Amino acid sequence: MTMTPEQASWFAGTFDRLVQNVGLAVLGKEHVIRLTLMAMISEGHVLLEDAPGTGKTSLAKAIAATVQGTHQRIQFTPDLLPSDVTGVTIYDQETHRFDFHRGPIFASIVLADEINRASPKTQSALLEVMEESRVSVDGVTHEVGRPFLVIATQNPIEQAGTYRLPEAQLDRFLIKTSIGYPDLASAEQILAGSSNRNPSSSLSPVITTSAVADMADLASTVHVDPAVLRYTAQLAEETRLATETRLGVSVRGAMALVRAAKVWAAAQGRHYVLPDDIRELAGPVWTHRFVLDAEAEFQGATAERVLARVLADVAAPQSRQPAA
């Protein structure tokens, strides 16, 4: 079953209301809010690389409040254990049985703050839950529910004592973006309301978590023309063939872009994906998946420049609306 124009119109209206509501707490960052909400409805995760104090926690709290979800913040440190994230099984002497005590990962929106400060063993504890939305502890599987969004942050400064995220974990993040500092007008508004240290607490929910799951299911029915799929596959292949890269976009990365483009199209009131959707999202969905050749990187190559060249070299198919 393919999404109808009427369903696409409802989806776009609901998505806009979500963006506007989150924007009441995170001022002047509509594009980042749209990308993050797109990731949530795509059932993917977000990696934010930003300086401290740019509103990462406010973004996570605002999204949780908007969808009537739960929110948890995990401060990653070198001594953080995997069980501190996922939870632990404890023997109850009164009932004579083992009870599972859920960790902070069991929330609708999880902020994994400074994820690269934890050891690789603790980072790997996120792999299963990010990919499959479930946690296995002592041979027992526990579902985390829907929606489930991990917003992980990396500090671009103070790299001492950090552990670089391995490519396998970077590939689990649907998008990588940054919030950045607000413009002058937004900064003035933020300072005017500085007495309220938790602006998300005043937000009213727009939809329920079950409605978000319904939106995710509906977005999966957006039509993607075979020509657009072929275009995406060609772009991915070109990133792997580029002389500047040791590792280009994987099949998982290509699938992630198509999944994101479906939500992006529906959020604009369309029941079909255009090549422009692929081009617009290729940056946030793909650039963090590149592994550049060391010599090329020394000579100034960047993932953004490689992708820009690939987008320029591969001809996009002609945009067309599917037949009714």
Secondary structure, DSSP 4 states (H G I P E B T S, - for coil): -PPPHHHHHHHHHHHHHHHHHHHTTSTT-HHHHHHHHHHHHTT--EEEE--TTSSHHHHHHHHHHHTT--EEEEE--TT--HHHHHEEEEEETTTTEEEEEE-TTSSSEEEEETGGGS-HHHHHHHHHHHHHSEEEETTEEEE--SS-EEEEEE-SS--TT--PPPHHHHTT-SEEE---PPPHHHHHHHHHTTT-S-GGGGPPP-S-HHHHHHHHHHHTT-B--HHHHHHHHHHHHHHHH-TTEEE---HHHHHHHHHHHHHHHHHTT-SB--HHHHHHHHHHHHGGG-EE-HHHHHTT--HHHHHHHHHHHSPPPPP-PPP-
